[in-house]
Amino acid sequence: MRMKTNRSNQIFGRFVGVHYSLLQGLYWMLQCGYYAFGASYLYQMGLSSTHVGVVFACVGALSALTQAQIANAADRSGVIAPKWIAVSLMAPASVLLLLLSFGVESGWLGIVFYAVVWVLVMDVQFLLCTMSMDSVKAGARVNFGISRAFGSMSYALTAYALGVICAARGAVITIPIAAGLSLLFTLALLLWRVQPSKAETRAQDVLPQEEEEGSFFKRYPRFMLFVAGCSLVMIAYSTTCNYLVRIVNMLGGGSEELGTAIMITAMCEIPTILVSVWLNKKYGSNKLMVAAAVMLSVKMLLITLSSSISMLYLSMTIQLFSYSLFIPVSVYYVDALMQERDRMKGQATMTLILAVGNAVGSLLGGYLLDTVREKGMLLCCLTLSLIGTVVMILGTERGDMRENAARTDEQSL
């Protein structure tokens, strides 16, 4: 049975790689409506910066909690395919987006629906990463770097298009667009066919829940410090992403300039992600994570110093060396660092960092905008990013991690 499963995966391997790239593309097109234009939409709904921060914070906090529970449940069962968990999350998200598009009036009920949608969508992210690693182990030719680069390209083009559309129609137009993308993404998930064979599932490596909860960080003693540093850096990063519309407005721009800035950021991710496999083999994921942390702070410094839209555009190009490294290398880092039974939890932890960053950064950013305005917010974010970079460097695993990473990457080619 195992040989038959692997042979089938190999036969359809090239198509599976294209299919996974399509999943990444649709997912990040969908996410663009939230990360790039979520604040614009909520401002159009009449919320203040503090209230926008509360909504974003609730989304991030709930996403962090639910991702942890989903990962624990999946690891304990060992047999539930990430695909089906993702489908079970996207189905209600699609329904709620349709209700927001055609049936629910603006107001607090609509805002609650909006928040629930993005909790569900954000929970899918670590499942996509797990699907990639599982597919490689099942013998399919899935290259995470190439697929994630396609996701960034899709995000970039969507950001520019939405910027133009929102300038003419308002940010509310992002909701029906997101509904359509959500339905397409759910359909693509349903058509996903690659699964690890039964002998390759995590069930054989799963520990009892009481041992698992108490020993995860004991098995990786530096990982907790690493997570703390990443969280501080991501608080700063998420704040500038969520409130980029206010930074653009401060510099004299509008929705079209916002879309252009986001497009530049996303396009700069593509080259680095494409060569991430080579970089990972040559330097190791731990060294690349340190480089990403340093460059995220450099980008934060340049944004803080920006005095014009042109300077802001220039600061966006630092994405080439910062978050574009963090995206794929964090996946490789966890896969190289952790035992098989811990990898889904490790991947969930990395996306949980983004959720925590989004939650805390959104709440903090909304408060700072209403008190010390944009410049004060940026100075606070710069301070957090610098502290987080130092802590992250201290918590990054030492030694040569290239061997495991190279073995995993070679299987994906």
N, C-alpha and C positions, 0 to 999 in steps of 0.2 A: 504493500500500500504506500509506503513512504517513497519507494523508487518511482511509482506511478505518479504521485503528487509532484515530486520534483521534476520529472520529465515533462509533465504538463506545464509547469511553471516556466521551464526553460523554453519550450516550444513557443509559448506566448510571451516570452520575456521582453522582446522589443515593444510589443504593443502595451504590455504592462507598464513599461517605463514612460511611454507617451500618456497612458491613462493616469499615472500618478502625477505627472506634470500638469495634466488638466485639472486634477483635484487641487493641487497647490494653486494653480492660476485662479480657479473659481473661488477658492477659499479666501485668497488675499484680495480679490476684487470685492468680495462681500465685506471683508474687514475694513476696506478703505472707507466705506460709508460711515463707519463708527470712528476709527482712529483719526481720519482726516477731517470729517465734516460733522462729527457728533456734537461738538461744542456749538457749531454754527446752527445746527438743528435745534438744540435746546435753547439757545439764545432766541431763536425765532419763535419758540413756544412761550417766551416771556420770562424765562428763568434768569436770575442774577448769577454772577460768577460763583458766589458761594453755593447756591442751589445746584448749579451745574457740577461743581466739585462734589457735592453730596451724591448726586446721581452716579457720577463716574466712580466715586469711592465705593458705593454700594455694589456696583457691577464688579469692581476689582475684588472686593472682599468676598462676595458670594462665589465668584469664580474660583478664588483661591480655596475656599472651603469645599466646594463641590468637586474640583479637580482632585483634591487629596482623597476624598471619599470614593470617587470613581476609580482612581488608581489602586486604592487598597482593595476594593471589591474585585476588580479585574485580576489583580495579583493573587488574591486568595482563591478565586475560582480556577484560574489557569486555563480555562477553556473558552471563555467568551471572547469572540473575535473583536478587535478594536473597531472594525467596520460596523458591526451591529450596534455597538455602543454609540458610535458617531451618528448613525441613522436615527437612533432613538432620541438623540438630542436635537438633530436638525429638523425632524418632522414637526414638533411643536413650535420651534422657532419660525418655520415657514408659515405655519398657520397664524401665529401672532403678527408676523409682518404683513400678511394679507389682510388681517383685521385692521391693522394700523393704516393700511393703504386705502381701504374701502369702507370700513365699518365703524371705526372708533373715532369719536371726536377728540380734538386736542384737549388736554387737561391732565390732571394727575393720573387718571386711569391709563391714558395713553402713554404717559411717561413711565409708569410702572411696567406696562407691556414692553415698552422700548428697552428698559433696563433688563428685563427677563430674557428678551431675545439675545442680547449681547453676552449675558452670562452663559447661555447655552452655546452660542457660537464660539466663544473663547474657550470653553471646555473641550472643544473638538481639536484644538491645536496640538496638544501632546499626543492625541490619538493618531493624528496624521504622521507624526514623527515615528511612533511605534509601528505603524503600518509599513513604513519604509524599511526599518530595520528587520521586521519580521519577513518582509518580502525577500530581502537579500538572503536571509538565512534559509528561506524556502527555495532558493535557486533562481529567483527572478532577477532580471537585469534592471534594477532600479538604482539610479544615481541621485542621491538626495540633493547634492550640490546643484546639479543641472536643473532638477525639478523645482528647487526652492528659488533659483535664479529666475525661472519662468514665472514663479509667483510674484517676485519683485517687479518684473517687467509688467505683468498684468496690473499690479497695484499702481505702478507709475502712470500707465496709460489711463487707468480708471480715474486716478486723482486729477489728471489734467482735464479729462472729459467732464468730470463732475464739477470742477472749478468753473468751466465755461457754462455748463447747464445751470448751476446754482446761481451764477451771476445774473442769469436771465429769468429763472423761475423760482429762486429761493431754495434754501436747504431742505425744505420739506419734500422735494422731488427725490431725495435720496431713499426715501422709504419704499415706494413702489419699485424702484430699481433694485434695492436690496432684496425685496420679495422675489423678484424674478431670478436673481442670482442664487438665492437660497434654494429655490426649487430645482434649479439646474445642478447645483452642488449635491443636493440630496439624491437626485437621480444618478449622478456619476458615482456616488458612494454605493448605491444599490447594485450597480453594474460591476463593481470591483470584485474580482474572482480569486485573487491569490490569497491562500491561507497557508500557514505553516502546517506540516503534517502533525497528526496527533502526537507522535513521538517527540516532536520538537516544541510542544507547548511548554508553558512555564509551570504547569502543574507539578512536575517532578521536582522543581526547585523551590516550591513555596513553603515557607515556614509557618507554624501556627501563629495566629494573630498576636498573641501576647508576646511571643518572642520577637516577632517582626517589628512591632512598634518600638520595643525597647532597645533594639540592637542595630537599627539602620545607621544611625550616626556614629555608633561605636565602631562599626566596621569601617567607616570612612571618617576618621577623627578631624581632619582638616576641612571636611565638606561643609560643616555648619558655619565656620568662619567665612568660607568662600561664598556661601549663600547670603550671609549678612552683607558682605561687601557688594555683591551683585545687586542686592535689593536696594541699597542706597544709591548706586549708580542708576538703576532703573527708575527709582523715584524721580530723580532729576530728569532723566530722558523722557519718561512718560508725561511729566508735567509740561515740558516744552512741546511735545507732540499734541497733547490734548488741547493746549491753549495757544497753539501756533497761530490761530486766527487772530488772537489779541496782539501777538508780537507783530504780525503782518500789518494789522491796523495801526499799531503804534508807529510803524515806519512809513505809513501813508499808503498802504496797499489795500486790496479788497479780495473778493472771492477768487478772481482770476489769478491774482498774484499768489494766493494761498495754494491753489491747484498747481501752479508752476513750481513753487518751492517744494511741494510734496513730490511732484514728478521728478525733480532733480535728485531729491533724496533717494527715491526708490530706484531710479535708473543707475545711480552710483553703487547700489548694492550688487548689481548683476555681475560685473567683471570679477569682483572678489569672490562671490559665491561660486562662480563657474570654476575658479582655480582653487577652491577650498580643499579639494581632494589632494592636489599636488602640495599645497601649503601644509596640510595636515601630515602628509608623509615626510616632508622635508624638515619641519620644525617641531612638530608635536602639538597636540591640542592645548596643553597647559601653557606653553610659551605664547601661543596665539591668543589665548584668553587674556593673558596679561597685556599684550599689545592692544587688544580691543578695549580693555578698561582704560588704558592711558589715553587712547585716541578719542574715546567718548568724552573724557574730561576736556581734551583739547577742543573738540567740537562745541562743548558747552561754553568754554571760554570765548570762542569766536562769536557765538550767538549773542552772548552778553555784551560784547564789544561792538556789535553791529549798529551802525547809525543810518543805514539806508537799505532798501530792498536789495540792491546789488550786493552789498556786503553779506546780507542774510543768505542770498543765493550761494555766495562763495563758501560760507560756513557749512551749507548743506552738502557740499562736495566731500567734506571730511567723512561722510557716511561710507565712502569707499574703503576706509581703513578702520572704522569703528564698529558700528552696529552690524555692518555687512560681514564682519568677521565673527561677531558674537552669535549671529543667527545659526550658521551651520556648525561652527566649532563647538558650541555648547552641546549640541547633539553628539558629536564625536567624542567630546571630553567625557560625558557621562557613560557612553558606550565603552570607552577604553578603561574607565576607572572602576566600573561596578560589575559585580557578578550578575549572572543571568537573572536570578530571582529578584534583583533590585533595580533592573534597568527601567521598567515601566514607572516605578516610583521615582527614580532619578529623573527621567524625562518629565514627569509630572511636576517635580520640584522646580525644574528650570522654567517651565511655563508658569508655575505658581509664582516665581519671582516676578515675572512680568505682571501678573495679576495684582500682587501686593504693591508693586511699584505704581501701577495704575490707580489703585485704591488710595494709597497714602498721598501720592503726588497730586491726584485730582482734588482731594479734600484740602491739602495744603495750598495748592495753586489757586483754587477758588478763593480761599480766605486771603491770601497774599494779594491777589488782584484787587480785592475790595478794600484793602488796607494800605499796602505800600506800592500798589500798581505794578506795571510790567517790569520795570527795572529792578525793583526790590525782589520780585519773584525770581528773576534771572540770577541775581546775586546769591540768593538762598540756594537755588538749584546748583550753581557752580560750587558752592561750599560743600554741599552734600555729595556731589560727584567726585570731588577731590578726596574727601574722606573715604568714600566707598571704594575708590580705586586703590588706595593704600591697603585697606582691609582685604579687598579681593586678592591683591598680590600676595599678602601674607597667608591667605587661605588656599591658594592654588597649589595643587600637588606638585612635588618636586620629582626630578628624575626623567627618564626617557620614556614617553608614552607613545612613541611612533610605531612600535611593533604591532600592538593591538589595533591601532587606528589604520595602519597600512593593510593589515589582513582584512578588516571589515570593508575598506574601500575597494580592494582588489576584487572582492566578491561582487561589488556593485557594478563593475565595469563590463 
